Amino acid sequence: MARKQDEQRLQTIATMIQQYPGRKPGWIARILGLDNKTMMRALPQLEDSGYLLVEDEHGGVSFFGRRR
């Protein structure tokens, strides 16, 4: 089970991806004050939580939808 802080961090990252579609994960990490490793671990965690993400040919990440 994820800790409350981790859940909050994942929600914050998901919100940023929705607000800034097509941005690279490193850019989002910098804005949130996270290191790149934390961000790269968070992306699969988001998908495991039901967020559907898509990566473009330039490495940008966008929100695609939510699994039910």
C-alpha positions in Angstrom: 0.0 0.0 0.0 1.3 3.4 -0.9 2.0 6.0 1.8 -0.2 9.1 1.9 2.7 11.3 0.8 3.4 9.1 -2.2 -0.3 9.2 -3.2 -0.3 13.0 -3.0 2.9 13.2 -5.0 1.5 11.0 -7.7 -1.7 13.1 -7.8 0.4 16.3 -8.2 2.5 14.7 -11.0 -0.7 13.6 -12.8 -2.2 17.1 -12.5 1.0 18.6 -14.0 0.9 16.2 -16.9 -2.7 17.1 -17.6 -1.9 20.9 -17.4 1.2 20.7 -19.5 0.7 17.9 -22.1 3.7 17.0 -24.2 6.3 18.2 -21.7 9.2 15.9 -20.9 9.2 14.1 -17.5 12.5 16.0 -16.6 10.8 19.3 -17.1 7.9 18.3 -14.9 10.3 17.0 -12.2 12.2 20.3 -12.3 9.0 22.3 -11.8 8.0 20.1 -8.9 11.4 20.0 -7.3 11.8 16.3 -7.8 14.8 14.4 -9.1 14.6 12.6 -12.4 14.8 9.1 -10.8 11.8 9.9 -8.6 9.9 11.1 -11.7 10.8 8.0 -13.8 9.6 5.7 -10.9 6.4 7.7 -10.6 5.3 7.2 -14.3 4.7 3.4 -14.0 3.1 4.0 -10.6 0.6 6.3 -12.2 -0.2 3.8 -14.8 -0.6 1.1 -12.1 -3.1 3.5 -10.4 -5.2 3.7 -13.6 -3.8 6.8 -15.4 -3.3 6.2 -19.1 -0.3 8.1 -20.3 1.1 8.4 -23.8 4.7 9.4 -24.8 5.2 11.2 -28.1 8.1 10.8 -30.5 10.1 13.6 -28.7 9.7 12.0 -25.2 6.9 14.3 -24.0 4.2 12.7 -21.8 0.5 13.4 -22.1 -2.6 12.3 -20.2 -4.7 9.9 -22.4 -7.4 8.9 -20.0 -8.3 7.0 -16.9 -8.9 3.3 -16.6 -12.1 2.3 -14.7 
